[in-house]
Every structure is written in C-alpha cells, then in structure tokens.
Amino acid sequence: MATFLLAALFAITMCLESIAYAFYEIKVNKNKSSGIVLIILSLIGLVFPIVIYLSGD
C-alpha cells in the first residue's frame, strides 16, 4: 500500500509540473500544439502507472 501511495504521489506531482509547463508553452511561447500534446502526455503519464499498478494485483 505504501508503494502505491508513493507511486501515485509521484505521478500526480509530475503531472502537475508538466501541465504547468504546458500552460507556459501555450501562454508565453505561443506554442499551442506542443502545449496540448504535453498536456495529453502528462495525463497519460498520470493514469498509466496507476492502472498498471492496480491491474497487477
């Protein structure tokens, strides 16, 4: 259980940091395409480890 909580916490933290950088790309650098792709990839990176961990039980 502790391993799952650490993995979930790490995934959430990395997702939030990636989304924050994606908004920076969209607003400051005016790069919408890479910002949107980065948001999609960070959401996949949030969901994928949690699903894989839970399906292993």
N, CA, C and O of each residue as an XYZ file, in Angstrom:
228
protein
N       0.823     -1.195      0.000
C       0.000      0.000      0.000
C       0.867      1.257      0.000
O       0.549      2.236     -0.675
N       1.954      1.227      0.755
C       2.828      2.399      0.815
C       3.482      2.655     -0.532
O       3.688      3.804     -0.922
N       3.807      1.579     -1.242
C       4.410      1.727     -2.570
C       3.428      2.382     -3.529
O       3.802      3.248     -4.320
N       2.172      1.964     -3.453
C       1.153      2.563     -4.313
C       0.988      4.046     -4.016
O       0.894      4.854     -4.940
N       0.952      4.409     -2.757
C       0.795      5.821     -2.395
C       1.979      6.654     -2.883
O       1.795      7.772     -3.363
N       3.180      6.120     -2.763
C       4.356      6.842     -3.252
C       4.332      6.977     -4.774
O       4.662      8.034     -5.311
N       3.943      5.912     -5.463
C       3.877      5.964     -6.928
C       2.788      6.936     -7.383
O       2.991      7.697     -8.328
N       1.650      6.912     -6.723
C       0.564      7.822     -7.080
C       0.946      9.274     -6.796
O       0.646     10.163     -7.594
N       1.599      9.513     -5.675
C       2.026     10.865     -5.327
C       3.047     11.386     -6.328
O       2.984     12.545     -6.740
N       3.988     10.530     -6.721
C       4.977     10.919     -7.714
C       4.311     11.206     -9.060
O       4.658     12.186     -9.720
N       3.367     10.373     -9.472
C       2.685     10.560    -10.751
C       1.873     11.856    -10.751
O       1.861     12.580    -11.746
N       1.206     12.146     -9.656
C       0.413     13.382     -9.565
C       1.323     14.601     -9.602
O       1.021     15.581    -10.283
N       2.435     14.548     -8.875
C       3.375     15.665     -8.854
C       3.949     15.940    -10.242
O       4.005     17.089    -10.680
N       4.370     14.890    -10.923
C       4.937     15.054    -12.266
C       3.877     15.539    -13.257
O       4.184     16.317    -14.160
N       2.649     15.089    -13.095
C       1.571     15.545    -13.971
C       1.324     17.041    -13.779
O       1.176     17.775    -14.755
N       1.281     17.488    -12.543
C       1.039     18.903    -12.273
C       2.176     19.776    -12.795
O       1.933     20.854    -13.338
N       3.416     19.315    -12.634
C       4.547     20.084    -13.153
C       4.524     20.146    -14.677
O       4.815     21.189    -15.262
N       4.186     19.049    -15.310
C       4.131     19.024    -16.774
C       3.005     19.901    -17.305
O       3.175     20.588    -18.312
N       1.868     19.883    -16.642
C       0.749     20.727    -17.072
C       1.089     22.204    -16.868
O       0.721     23.043    -17.690
N       1.782     22.521    -15.791
C       2.192     23.912    -15.568
C       3.133     24.371    -16.679
O       3.022     25.498    -17.161
N       4.056     23.505    -17.083
C       4.957     23.865    -18.183
C       4.205     23.954    -19.506
O       4.544     24.777    -20.356
N       3.194     23.122    -19.685
C       2.384     23.183    -20.907
C       1.655     24.522    -21.000
O       1.580     25.116    -22.076
N       1.121     24.997    -19.882
C       0.466     26.311    -19.894
C       1.470     27.422    -20.180
O       1.139     28.408    -20.839
N       2.693     27.264    -19.688
C       3.750     28.230    -20.002
C       4.029     28.233    -21.502
O       4.162     29.294    -22.111
N       4.117     27.056    -22.089
C       4.339     26.959    -23.537
C       3.206     27.627    -24.308
O       3.450     28.326    -25.292
N       1.980     27.415    -23.868
C       0.830     27.968    -24.582
C       0.778     29.483    -24.440
O       0.587     30.191    -25.429
N       0.945     29.988    -23.222
C       0.751     31.430    -22.986
C       1.974     32.272    -23.339
O       1.837     33.287    -24.022
N       3.147     31.883    -22.899
C       4.338     32.715    -23.076
C       4.966     32.501    -24.451
O       5.257     33.463    -25.162
N       5.171     31.250    -24.818
C       5.846     30.962    -26.082
C       4.895     30.895    -27.270
O       5.339     30.746    -28.408
N       3.597     31.002    -27.022
C       2.566     30.958    -28.074
C       2.692     29.677    -28.913
O       2.574     29.708    -30.138
N       2.931     28.567    -28.235
C       3.119     27.288    -28.900
C       1.998     26.345    -28.459
O       2.186     25.510    -27.574
N       0.831     26.492    -29.090
C      -0.339     25.732    -28.668
C      -0.207     24.242    -28.942
O      -0.625     23.421    -28.125
N       0.362     23.889    -30.068
C       0.403     22.470    -30.425
C       1.241     21.663    -29.440
O       0.818     20.592    -29.004
N       2.411     22.155    -29.087
C       3.229     21.401    -28.143
C       2.636     21.446    -26.732
O       2.790     20.491    -25.971
N       1.969     22.528    -26.379
C       1.314     22.602    -25.075
C       0.201     21.580    -24.943
O       0.062     20.932    -23.906
N      -0.585     21.439    -25.989
C      -1.681     20.470    -25.958
C      -1.141     19.043    -25.927
O      -1.651     18.197    -25.192
N      -0.110     18.778    -26.725
C       0.494     17.440    -26.724
C       1.085     17.131    -25.356
O       0.960     16.007    -24.869
N       1.718     18.101    -24.740
C       2.304     17.898    -23.419
C       1.235     17.630    -22.364
O       1.446     16.807    -21.473
N       0.113     18.296    -22.448
C      -0.991     18.038    -21.517
C      -1.513     16.621    -21.697
O      -1.752     15.917    -20.716
N      -1.689     16.199    -22.938
C      -2.183     14.843    -23.203
C      -1.193     13.801    -22.682
O      -1.590     12.830    -22.037
N       0.089     14.003    -22.962
C       1.093     13.048    -22.497
C       1.198     13.008    -20.974
O       1.425     11.945    -20.397
N       1.036     14.153    -20.324
C       1.121     14.156    -18.867
C      -0.083     13.464    -18.239
O       0.048     12.832    -17.191
N      -1.247     13.574    -18.861
C      -2.416     12.852    -18.354
C      -2.271     11.352    -18.564
O      -2.674     10.561    -17.712
N      -1.698     10.963    -19.690
C      -1.413      9.534    -19.911
C      -0.403      9.049    -18.879
O      -0.538      7.954    -18.334
N       0.605      9.866    -18.616
C       1.609      9.512    -17.619
C       1.057      9.466    -16.211
O       1.648      8.828    -15.340
N      -0.052     10.122    -15.969
C      -0.704     10.056    -14.660
C      -1.521      8.778    -14.535
O      -1.466      8.097    -13.511
N      -2.266      8.459    -15.561
C      -3.197      7.337    -15.495
C      -2.477      5.990    -15.667
O      -2.786      5.033    -14.956
N      -1.530      5.908    -16.597
C      -0.903      4.640    -16.949
C      -0.234      3.928    -15.767
O      -0.500      2.742    -15.573
N       0.615      4.579    -14.969
C       1.254      3.846    -13.858
C       0.249      3.367    -12.812
O       0.417      2.292    -12.235
N      -0.776      4.145    -12.570
C      -1.769      3.759    -11.568
C      -2.556      2.548    -12.047
O      -2.799      1.621    -11.274
N      -2.958      2.548    -13.320
C      -3.708      1.422    -13.872
C      -2.843      0.161    -13.890
O      -3.314     -0.916    -13.527
N      -1.602      0.285    -14.303
C      -0.706     -0.869    -14.341
C      -0.478     -1.413    -12.927
O      -0.473     -2.628    -12.724
N      -0.293     -0.535    -11.969
C      -0.069     -0.992    -10.587
C      -1.299     -1.723    -10.039
O      -1.172     -2.759     -9.386
N      -2.479     -1.182    -10.307
C      -3.691     -1.795     -9.791
C      -4.052     -3.088    -10.515
O      -4.665     -3.977     -9.924
N      -3.681     -3.201    -11.785
C      -4.011     -4.429    -12.511
C      -3.078     -5.576    -12.154
O      -3.372     -6.726    -12.479
N      -1.974     -5.295    -11.501
C      -1.032     -6.336    -11.112
C      -1.495     -7.163     -9.919
O      -0.909     -8.210     -9.641
N      -2.506     -6.732     -9.221
C      -2.972     -7.463     -8.017
C      -3.807     -8.647     -8.333
O      -4.259     -9.344     -7.425
